[in-house]
Structures are given as C-alpha cells and as structure tokens.
C-alpha cells in the first residue's frame, strides 16, 4: 500500500488507512518546514509545495486543560461553529457519502476590498481514541455553483490531527495545503501566517471551553460524527452531482484585479 495519499482535487475518494497515515505524517514531520512562530505553546511553520504558489501552513498547539474528545466534537459540530467562527459567512452539509465522509460548503468573509472566498470540500474523519484525524479536499458539487464576486478557493489537503497527551492535555495540529486563488497581496499572505493562523487556533480553544454547556442545551445527543445512523438526516451522495475538476477554477467575474490595491495600513488587527 502506498504511503502517499490518493486524494485528488475534484474527485470523491473514500480514504484508506494509508491516506490517514499520510496526513498524520505531514502533521508530525517538520523536515523541510520553516518555523515562523514559536510562542505560548503555539508553533507555526510554512513550506513551499508544488501544487500552488501559496505556501503550506502548519500550526501546532498544546492545551493543558482540554480533552481530545471535546476538541474533536468542536471541530465537527456545524451548529456550534456558528457561535464562534466570526469569519464564516455561510456553511452547510450538502450530502453524506458514508459514515465517515460528507461533502459541505463553507464561505469566509475577508477584509475589504479583498473578495470573499468559498470552498466546496469532501470531509473525511477517523477516530482512533487517543488520536483523531479530520481532513478535507476540494470537490465541485452542482448544488453549490460559483457566485459572482466570490472567489472559489481550492483545498488540496487541509485538516486537523488531535492527539491525547494526558487526561486533559491535548495537542492539536492544523495543516492547510490550499490556494485561496485571486490576487492576494504579499502582505496579506504574511499576515495569514503570522497572525491569523494562531488566532484561529486560540478561538477554537476558547470555544471548546464553552462547548459542553452549549451542547447540553442544543441537541445534546446529536453527534453524527460519533453516531453514524444520525447521518441519515442528510441527503445521500449522488455521483452525478460531482462536476469536472476544470470548473474548480474561479470564474472570470470573480477574478477582478482589485485585491492588490488593498494596503496593509487600511486594515486593523481585528479585521482578521
């Protein structure tokens, strides 16, 4: 069995053990990565890759007072995400492929005059108890055509690796091998690495501290990622809904060359 992932942009693929091992190796192996940030138990690395001019980003944090199971629930729960992800414009699950794979939509707000982005991805997950993996890659579902003025980004392989280090000590690694497309200025890419990535991890941590009390009041028994029979609420996957990978490219309407006119001084830290 190959150690390389078989995941390809535009194609629905049911991951095998080798695919999850491949993602885990990306999260654990720092060879060839450049350390950009090392502060407050959070480290950020970048790495050039052959798929995009946009560098891969890896963030790793250790939480001393958070259990792995809660963090796993937080990263899965789409309703809870609406309470803490302030950059999210819209999200939703389009269909269930099987008990460990679905297809969903996510739209993100970006500081103006940069254009908003959206993604359509197949998400895959595996819970091995002391370690848990969630990753996604872009597909193109007919239920979510491209929108004028919104740039369709591409996720080549993006996700989370959660490791239980002790009873309430958890390590979270986030890896993004994606391309937001468009004409992002260089300073925006730098901000994404040094400021935005660590901020997102901290927001996830703060949200996780409130999850148990929130979930107790919001369908406490509903966790499809743990109870596969609950995924029956979603539409079933239809292969005919997956369109050709060429259509993943952003439309000419959304690729207006105006993002580079945005100056770093025009935005405040809270805009990120």
Residue frames relative to the residue before (quaternion, step in Angstrom):
aa qw qx qy qz dx dy dz
X 1.0000 0.0000 0.0000 0.0000 0.00 0.00 0.00
X 0.4763 -0.6995 0.4568 0.2743 3.56 -0.81 0.97
X 0.4275 -0.6851 0.5271 0.2648 3.57 -1.16 0.65
X 0.5968 0.5577 -0.3609 0.4501 3.58 1.27 -0.13
X 0.5058 -0.6442 0.4754 0.3212 3.54 -1.13 0.63
X 0.3683 -0.7211 0.5466 0.2136 3.55 -1.15 0.66
X 0.4168 0.7206 -0.4562 0.3146 3.57 1.34 0.00
X 0.0164 0.7941 -0.6059 0.0447 3.57 -0.87 1.00
X 0.5533 -0.6121 0.4515 0.3396 3.55 -1.01 0.84
X 0.8069 0.2841 -0.2245 0.4667 3.54 -0.96 0.91
X 0.7318 0.3915 -0.2280 0.5091 3.59 1.21 -0.31
X 0.3786 -0.6871 0.5695 0.2454 3.57 -0.97 0.85
X 0.0523 0.7986 -0.5922 0.0943 3.55 -0.75 1.08
X 0.2986 -0.7307 0.5841 0.1891 3.58 -0.83 0.98
X 0.3646 -0.7753 0.4651 0.2227 3.61 -0.33 1.21
X 0.2897 -0.7092 0.6164 0.1822 3.50 -1.23 0.67
X 0.7343 -0.3940 0.2928 0.4688 3.57 -1.29 0.05
X 0.6274 0.5582 -0.3366 0.4261 3.59 1.02 -0.80
X 0.6364 0.5314 -0.3324 0.4496 3.59 1.05 -0.70
X 0.6679 0.4773 -0.2999 0.4859 3.56 0.99 -0.82
X 0.6252 0.5221 -0.3413 0.4691 3.61 1.04 -0.70
X 0.6251 0.5399 -0.3347 0.4535 3.58 1.04 -0.77
X 0.6700 0.4806 -0.3084 0.4743 3.59 0.89 -0.87
X 0.6265 0.5358 -0.3316 0.4587 3.58 0.99 -0.83
X 0.6545 0.5161 -0.3211 0.4496 3.62 0.93 -0.83
X 0.6077 0.5369 -0.3513 0.4680 3.60 1.08 -0.68
X 0.6738 0.5066 -0.2880 0.4544 3.57 0.97 -0.89
X 0.7547 0.4226 -0.2126 0.4546 3.59 0.96 -0.84
X 0.7171 0.4497 -0.2497 0.4703 3.59 1.01 -0.77
X 0.1620 -0.8223 0.5421 0.0606 3.59 -0.61 1.14
X 0.3965 0.7228 -0.4816 0.2973 3.59 1.23 0.15
X 0.8038 0.2376 -0.2020 0.5067 3.56 -0.81 1.03
X 0.6012 0.5403 -0.3562 0.4688 3.57 1.31 -0.06
X 0.3078 -0.7354 0.5745 0.1856 3.58 -1.14 0.69
X 0.3522 -0.7363 0.5410 0.2029 3.57 -0.72 1.08
X 0.1501 -0.8193 0.5520 0.0395 3.57 -0.63 1.17
X 0.7981 0.0902 -0.0001 0.5958 3.60 1.04 -0.80
X 0.0808 0.7611 -0.6412 0.0555 3.57 -1.07 0.82
X 0.3614 0.7320 -0.4763 0.3266 3.55 0.07 1.32
X 0.8689 0.0255 -0.0312 0.4934 3.56 -1.03 0.88
X 0.6901 -0.5059 0.2579 0.4488 3.56 0.86 1.07
X 0.6222 0.4795 -0.3588 0.5042 3.56 1.21 0.54
X 0.0611 -0.7901 0.6099 0.0016 3.55 -0.87 1.01
X 0.1252 -0.7826 0.6083 0.0416 3.55 -1.07 0.83
X 0.0625 -0.7857 0.6154 0.0068 3.54 -0.91 1.01
X 0.1463 -0.7471 0.6330 0.1406 3.55 -1.33 0.32
X 0.0278 -0.7899 0.6126 0.0018 3.53 -1.23 0.49
X 0.4312 -0.6716 0.5357 0.2758 3.56 -0.97 0.87
X 0.0561 -0.7951 0.6031 0.0323 3.57 -1.15 0.58
X 0.5874 -0.6355 0.3972 0.3055 3.54 -1.23 0.53
X 0.6281 0.5785 -0.3336 0.3994 3.59 1.20 -0.30
X 0.8121 0.0519 0.0188 0.5809 3.58 1.11 -0.61
X 0.5160 -0.6159 0.4914 0.3361 3.56 -1.23 0.48
X 0.5874 0.5528 -0.3592 0.4694 3.56 1.29 -0.29
X 0.4225 -0.7471 0.4516 0.2437 3.60 -0.58 1.13
X 0.5188 -0.5808 0.5231 0.3463 3.51 -1.28 0.50
X 0.1648 -0.7707 0.6096 0.0855 3.56 -1.12 0.72
X 0.0366 -0.7833 0.6205 0.0091 3.56 -1.00 0.88
X 0.0594 -0.7886 0.6120 -0.0014 3.58 -0.86 1.01
X 0.0206 -0.7951 0.6061 -0.0026 3.58 -0.89 0.92
X 0.0134 0.7883 -0.6139 0.0387 3.56 -0.90 1.00
X 0.2302 -0.7345 0.6204 0.1502 3.52 -1.26 0.56
X 0.1384 -0.7856 0.6014 0.0445 3.55 -0.86 1.06
X 0.3184 -0.7954 0.4931 0.1512 3.57 -0.64 1.14
X 0.7836 0.2938 -0.1379 0.5298 3.59 1.20 -0.34
X 0.6222 0.5050 -0.3411 0.4914 3.56 1.04 0.80
X 0.3070 -0.7710 0.5263 0.1854 3.57 -0.74 1.00
X 0.6327 -0.5896 0.3658 0.3439 3.55 -1.14 0.74
X 0.6347 0.5552 -0.3339 0.4211 3.60 1.00 -0.80
X 0.6512 0.5058 -0.3136 0.4709 3.59 1.00 -0.82
X 0.6505 0.5157 -0.3175 0.4584 3.57 0.94 -0.87
X 0.6225 0.5409 -0.3217 0.4653 3.57 1.04 -0.81
X 0.6554 0.5055 -0.3042 0.4715 3.60 0.95 -0.87
X 0.6488 0.5330 -0.3181 0.4402 3.58 0.92 -0.91
X 0.6949 0.4775 -0.2781 0.4602 3.58 0.90 -0.91
X 0.6778 0.4824 -0.2861 0.4753 3.58 1.20 -0.43
X 0.6922 0.5592 -0.2914 0.3511 3.56 0.84 -1.04
X 0.2872 -0.8041 0.4920 0.1701 3.63 -0.28 1.21
X 0.6386 0.5223 -0.3365 0.4541 3.60 1.07 -0.64
X 0.6573 0.4992 -0.3157 0.4680 3.57 0.97 -0.79
X 0.5960 0.5895 -0.3705 0.4000 3.57 1.04 -0.70
X 0.5969 0.5837 -0.3569 0.4191 3.56 1.10 -0.64
X 0.6616 0.5269 -0.3036 0.4388 3.60 1.17 -0.52
X 0.8091 0.2874 -0.1374 0.4938 3.62 1.09 -0.54
X 0.6678 0.4844 -0.3139 0.4700 3.61 1.12 -0.50
X 0.1594 -0.8439 0.5090 0.0579 3.56 0.09 1.31
X 0.6226 0.5393 -0.3471 0.4484 3.59 1.22 -0.31
X 0.5746 0.6210 -0.3717 0.3821 3.57 1.22 -0.41
X 0.2644 -0.7531 0.5850 0.1435 3.54 -0.89 1.00
X 0.7844 -0.1200 0.1430 0.5915 3.54 0.96 -0.91
X 0.0761 0.7746 -0.6274 0.0218 3.55 -1.15 0.58
X 0.1584 0.7920 -0.5805 0.1030 3.54 -1.20 0.40
X 0.4228 -0.6792 0.5373 0.2670 3.53 -1.18 0.58
X 0.3251 -0.7726 0.5204 0.1630 3.56 -0.84 0.99
X 0.7886 -0.1696 0.1366 0.5751 3.58 1.00 -0.77
X 0.3865 -0.6760 0.5713 0.2593 3.54 -1.33 0.31
X 0.3019 -0.7520 0.5604 0.1713 3.56 -0.86 0.96
X 0.7309 -0.2098 0.1598 0.6294 3.54 0.98 -0.98
X 0.7632 -0.3984 0.2186 0.4594 3.66 -1.15 -0.01
X 0.7834 0.2963 -0.1700 0.5192 3.62 1.17 -0.36
X 0.7272 0.3450 -0.2350 0.5449 3.58 1.22 0.42
X 0.0840 0.7740 -0.6267 0.0335 3.54 -1.04 0.79
X 0.3429 -0.6914 0.5852 0.2490 3.56 -1.34 0.02
X 0.0273 0.8293 -0.5538 0.0689 3.55 -0.80 1.01
X 0.3757 -0.7018 0.5696 0.2048 3.50 -1.41 0.21
X 0.0204 0.7876 -0.6150 0.0326 3.56 -1.06 0.79
X 0.0672 -0.7836 0.6175 0.0106 3.57 -0.83 1.04
X 0.1472 -0.8172 0.5563 0.0307 3.55 -0.85 1.03
X 0.4008 -0.6978 0.5482 0.2279 3.54 -1.07 0.84
X 0.0743 -0.7799 0.6199 0.0443 3.58 -0.95 0.89
X 0.6135 -0.5729 0.3829 0.3859 3.60 -1.09 0.62
X 0.4348 -0.6910 0.5111 0.2688 3.59 -0.90 0.88
X 0.5703 -0.1094 -0.8058 -0.1163 1.53 -2.30 1.05
X 0.3649 0.7062 -0.5259 0.3026 3.59 1.15 0.40
X 0.4777 -0.6953 0.4655 0.2677 3.55 -1.07 0.76
X 0.5487 -0.5931 0.4733 0.3510 3.54 -1.19 0.56
X 0.2777 -0.7508 0.5792 0.1537 3.55 -1.25 0.55
X 0.0362 -0.7732 0.6270 0.0879 3.54 -1.28 0.34
X 0.1918 -0.7737 0.5997 0.0702 3.52 -1.29 0.51
X 0.1193 -0.7243 0.6714 0.1017 3.53 -1.19 0.66
X 0.0658 0.8422 -0.5242 0.1075 3.57 -0.50 1.16
X 0.3640 -0.6312 0.6257 0.2785 3.48 -1.36 0.38
X 0.1537 -0.7875 0.5936 0.0623 3.55 -0.81 1.06
X 0.0811 -0.7923 0.6047 0.0041 3.55 -0.97 0.95
X 0.0181 -0.8234 0.5671 -0.0119 3.59 -1.00 0.72
X 0.0786 -0.7723 0.6303 0.0142 3.51 -1.31 0.58
X 0.1239 -0.7898 0.5996 0.0371 3.57 -0.80 1.08
X 0.0463 -0.8164 0.5753 -0.0188 3.57 -0.47 1.25
X 0.6600 -0.5110 0.3082 0.4564 3.58 1.18 0.47
X 0.8332 0.1302 -0.0616 0.5338 3.59 -0.04 -1.25
X 0.7746 0.1534 -0.1388 0.5976 3.59 1.25 -0.25
X 0.0911 -0.7970 0.5969 -0.0140 3.53 -1.03 0.91
X 0.1289 -0.8044 0.5794 0.0252 3.57 -1.01 0.87
X 0.0121 0.7449 -0.6670 0.0082 3.54 -1.11 0.83
X 0.1637 0.7849 -0.5924 0.0788 3.60 -0.79 0.90
X 0.1775 -0.7854 0.5856 0.0940 3.55 -1.27 0.37
X 0.0478 -0.7536 0.6502 0.0843 3.52 -1.38 0.20
X 0.5962 -0.6246 0.3858 0.3248 3.55 -1.14 0.66
X 0.0060 0.7151 -0.6988 -0.0162 3.48 -1.25 0.77
X 0.3265 -0.7379 0.5419 0.2349 3.61 -1.17 0.01
X 0.1112 -0.8270 0.5511 -0.0046 3.53 -0.25 1.33
X 0.5171 -0.6754 0.4332 0.2979 3.56 -0.86 0.96
X 0.5963 0.5868 -0.3586 0.4143 3.57 1.20 -0.42
X 0.7636 0.2440 -0.1575 0.5767 3.57 1.26 -0.25
X 0.0703 -0.8065 0.5870 0.0080 3.61 0.22 1.26
X 0.6243 -0.5423 0.4026 0.3925 3.56 -1.25 0.34
X 0.3140 -0.7450 0.5652 0.1641 3.53 -1.19 0.70
X 0.5253 -0.6148 0.4844 0.3337 3.54 -1.09 0.69
X 0.8126 0.2485 -0.1990 0.4882 3.55 -0.91 0.96
X 0.6826 0.3872 -0.2801 0.5528 3.59 1.30 -0.01
X 0.3072 -0.7716 0.5311 0.1681 3.58 -0.74 1.03
X 0.3301 -0.7438 0.5525 0.1803 3.56 -0.82 1.04
X 0.2287 -0.7930 0.5555 0.1016 3.55 -0.50 1.23
X 0.3319 -0.7319 0.5636 0.1912 3.53 -1.33 0.24
X 0.1438 -0.7458 0.6446 0.0877 3.56 -0.95 0.93
X 0.2554 -0.7618 0.5782 0.1417 3.55 -0.68 1.12
X 0.7310 -0.2411 0.1707 0.6151 3.56 1.01 -0.86
X 0.1308 0.7998 -0.5582 0.1779 3.55 -0.32 1.30
X 0.3531 0.7690 -0.4893 0.2113 3.58 -0.90 0.74
X 0.5124 -0.6428 0.5039 0.2653 3.51 -1.43 -0.21
X 0.1167 -0.7476 0.6502 0.0688 3.52 -1.21 0.72
X 0.1009 -0.8141 0.5718 -0.0076 3.56 -0.53 1.24
X 0.0349 -0.8026 0.5955 -0.0103 3.57 -0.83 1.00
X 0.3312 -0.7202 0.5782 0.1932 3.56 -0.93 0.95
X 0.1820 -0.8109 0.5514 0.0723 3.58 -0.52 1.21
X 0.7649 -0.0553 0.0706 0.6379 3.56 1.17 -0.72
X 0.7935 -0.3088 0.1923 0.4879 3.59 -1.27 -0.05
X 0.8135 0.0463 0.0034 0.5798 3.59 0.79 -1.01
X 0.5521 0.5747 -0.4127 0.4411 3.57 1.12 0.58
X 0.0062 0.8299 -0.5497 0.0946 3.54 -0.54 1.24
X 0.2146 -0.7489 0.6128 0.1325 3.53 -1.10 0.78
X 0.1040 -0.7858 0.6092 0.0244 3.53 -0.89 1.02
X 0.0435 -0.7736 0.6321 0.0125 3.55 -0.89 1.00
X 0.1112 -0.7784 0.6171 0.0297 3.53 -0.89 1.04
X 0.0458 -0.7904 0.6109 -0.0008 3.57 -0.87 0.99
X 0.0515 -0.7904 0.6103 0.0135 3.55 -0.93 0.91
X 0.0227 0.7369 -0.6741 0.0450 3.52 -0.72 1.17
X 0.3329 0.7463 -0.4862 0.3097 3.50 0.24 1.33
X 0.2556 -0.7392 0.6040 0.1532 3.54 -1.34 0.23
X 0.2872 -0.7895 0.5178 0.1615 3.60 -0.49 1.16
X 0.3814 -0.7497 0.4582 0.2873 3.57 1.35 -0.06
X 0.6413 0.5515 -0.3789 0.3756 3.54 -1.27 -0.32
X 0.5633 -0.5944 0.4740 0.3235 3.54 -1.33 -0.41
X 0.0367 0.8361 -0.5444 0.0561 3.57 0.74 1.07
X 0.4244 -0.6880 0.5191 0.2777 3.61 -0.89 0.88
X 0.6535 -0.5547 0.3506 0.3772 3.57 -1.17 0.64
X 0.6470 0.5296 -0.3402 0.4303 3.60 0.96 -0.76
X 0.6183 0.5462 -0.3506 0.4432 3.60 1.09 -0.63
X 0.6248 0.5258 -0.3261 0.4763 3.57 1.07 -0.78
X 0.6485 0.5206 -0.3103 0.4605 3.57 1.00 -0.86
X 0.6408 0.5197 -0.3169 0.4678 3.58 1.01 -0.82
X 0.6131 0.5661 -0.3417 0.4323 3.55 1.00 -0.84
X 0.6903 0.4868 -0.2678 0.4635 3.55 0.96 -0.93
X 0.8001 0.3712 -0.1695 0.4396 3.54 0.65 -1.14
X 0.7912 0.2947 -0.1564 0.5126 3.59 1.05 -0.60
X 0.7343 0.4647 -0.2687 0.4155 3.55 0.63 -1.11
X 0.6640 0.5268 -0.3266 0.4182 3.59 0.80 -0.96
X 0.6891 0.4440 -0.3065 0.4839 3.67 0.76 -0.84
X 0.6176 0.5560 -0.3496 0.4327 3.60 1.05 -0.73
X 0.6413 0.5276 -0.3285 0.4499 3.57 0.95 -0.85
X 0.6449 0.5185 -0.3222 0.4599 3.59 0.95 -0.86
X 0.6711 0.4930 -0.3019 0.4641 3.58 0.93 -0.83
X 0.6283 0.5199 -0.3402 0.4682 3.58 1.07 -0.65
X 0.6153 0.5309 -0.3373 0.4752 3.55 1.07 -0.74
X 0.6483 0.5250 -0.3127 0.4543 3.58 0.95 -0.89
X 0.6799 0.4838 -0.2951 0.4654 3.59 0.83 -0.96
X 0.6377 0.5210 -0.3271 0.4636 3.56 1.02 -0.79
X 0.6476 0.5441 -0.3212 0.4259 3.57 0.96 -0.88
X 0.6190 0.5589 -0.3464 0.4295 3.58 1.08 -0.62
X 0.7345 0.3888 -0.2263 0.5081 3.60 1.18 -0.45
X 0.4470 0.7496 -0.4249 0.2404 3.59 1.27 -0.23
X 0.6558 0.5391 -0.3335 0.4099 3.60 0.80 -0.93
X 0.6892 0.4638 -0.2897 0.4754 3.59 0.88 -0.89
X 0.6389 0.5137 -0.3289 0.4688 3.59 1.03 -0.73
X 0.6887 0.4977 -0.2925 0.4388 3.58 0.83 -0.97
X 0.5866 0.5929 -0.3662 0.4127 3.59 1.09 -0.62
X 0.7398 0.3744 -0.2016 0.5213 3.57 1.22 -0.54
X 0.7405 0.3631 -0.1894 0.5328 3.60 1.27 -0.14
X 0.7699 -0.3567 0.1752 0.4993 3.55 0.04 1.38
X 0.0724 -0.8713 0.4840 0.0377 3.59 0.68 1.08
X 0.7243 0.4368 -0.2561 0.4680 3.58 1.07 -0.63
X 0.5979 0.5934 -0.3501 0.4097 3.57 1.29 -0.16
X 0.2672 0.7254 -0.5854 0.2443 3.56 -0.32 1.33
X 0.1932 -0.8355 0.5040 0.1031 3.60 0.27 1.24
X 0.6132 0.5586 -0.3509 0.4346 3.59 1.12 -0.57
X 0.7110 0.3757 -0.2446 0.5417 3.59 1.30 -0.29
X 0.7680 0.2569 -0.1195 0.5744 3.56 1.17 -0.68
X 0.2934 -0.8260 0.4530 0.1630 3.60 0.17 1.30
X 0.6012 0.5819 -0.3712 0.4027 3.61 1.03 -0.67
X 0.6230 0.5573 -0.3400 0.4309 3.59 1.17 -0.52
X 0.5553 0.6089 -0.3927 0.4083 3.59 1.21 -0.25
X 0.4852 0.6719 -0.4290 0.3594 3.58 1.26 -0.16
X 0.5423 0.6163 -0.4013 0.4063 3.59 1.23 -0.24
X 0.6558 0.5072 -0.3050 0.4686 3.59 1.20 -0.47
X 0.5754 -0.5431 0.4620 0.4007 3.59 -1.21 0.40
X 0.4709 -0.6728 0.4893 0.2936 3.56 -1.11 0.60
X 0.5851 -0.6053 0.4249 0.3328 3.54 -1.15 0.68
X 0.0798 -0.7643 0.6395 0.0235 3.54 -1.03 0.95
X 0.4270 -0.7342 0.4604 0.2582 3.63 -0.46 1.15
X 0.6074 0.5775 -0.3567 0.4128 3.60 1.11 -0.56
X 0.6102 0.5692 -0.3475 0.4278 3.60 1.24 -0.33
X 0.6162 0.5291 -0.3473 0.4687 3.61 1.26 -0.21
X 0.1903 -0.8069 0.5539 0.0770 3.56 -0.55 1.20
X 0.7296 -0.4641 0.2835 0.4146 3.57 -1.28 0.29
X 0.5969 -0.6115 0.4009 0.3303 3.54 -1.14 0.72
X 0.5424 0.6226 -0.4069 0.3907 3.61 1.14 -0.47
X 0.6688 0.5188 -0.3033 0.4377 3.57 1.07 -0.67
X 0.4699 0.6564 -0.4549 0.3760 3.58 1.26 0.10
X 0.5547 0.6054 -0.3970 0.4102 3.58 1.17 -0.47
X 0.5296 -0.6461 0.4474 0.3192 3.56 -0.97 0.86
X 0.5350 -0.6419 0.4487 0.3169 3.56 -1.09 0.73
X 0.6220 -0.5525 0.3950 0.3895 3.57 -1.20 0.46
X 0.5880 0.5843 -0.3705 0.4191 3.58 1.13 -0.56
X 0.7449 0.4282 -0.2311 0.4565 3.58 0.98 -0.82
X 0.6859 0.4942 -0.2873 0.4503 3.57 1.21 -0.29
X 0.1572 0.7807 -0.5817 0.1658 3.56 0.71 1.03
X 0.4361 -0.7312 0.4668 0.2392 3.56 -0.90 0.93
X 0.3993 0.7296 -0.4812 0.2770 3.59 0.56 1.06
X 0.4995 0.6740 -0.4372 0.3242 3.61 1.17 -0.14
X 0.6404 0.5541 -0.3283 0.4184 3.56 1.04 -0.68
X 0.5883 0.5842 -0.3732 0.4164 3.59 1.21 -0.25
X 0.5389 0.6211 -0.4032 0.4015 3.58 1.24 -0.26
X 0.2276 -0.7839 0.5680 0.1053 3.57 -0.80 1.06
X 0.5944 -0.6017 0.4013 0.3515 3.54 -1.07 0.81
X 0.6587 0.5298 -0.3093 0.4355 3.58 1.01 -0.78
X 0.5838 0.5997 -0.3727 0.4008 3.59 1.21 -0.33
X 0.7497 0.3840 -0.1913 0.5039 3.56 1.20 -0.48
X 0.3193 -0.7214 0.5826 0.1954 3.54 -1.15 0.68
X 0.6959 -0.4855 0.3266 0.4162 3.55 -1.27 0.43
X 0.6629 0.5264 -0.3174 0.4275 3.59 0.98 -0.81
X 0.5420 0.6191 -0.4007 0.4030 3.59 1.23 -0.29
X 0.6640 0.5024 -0.2991 0.4661 3.53 1.24 -0.43
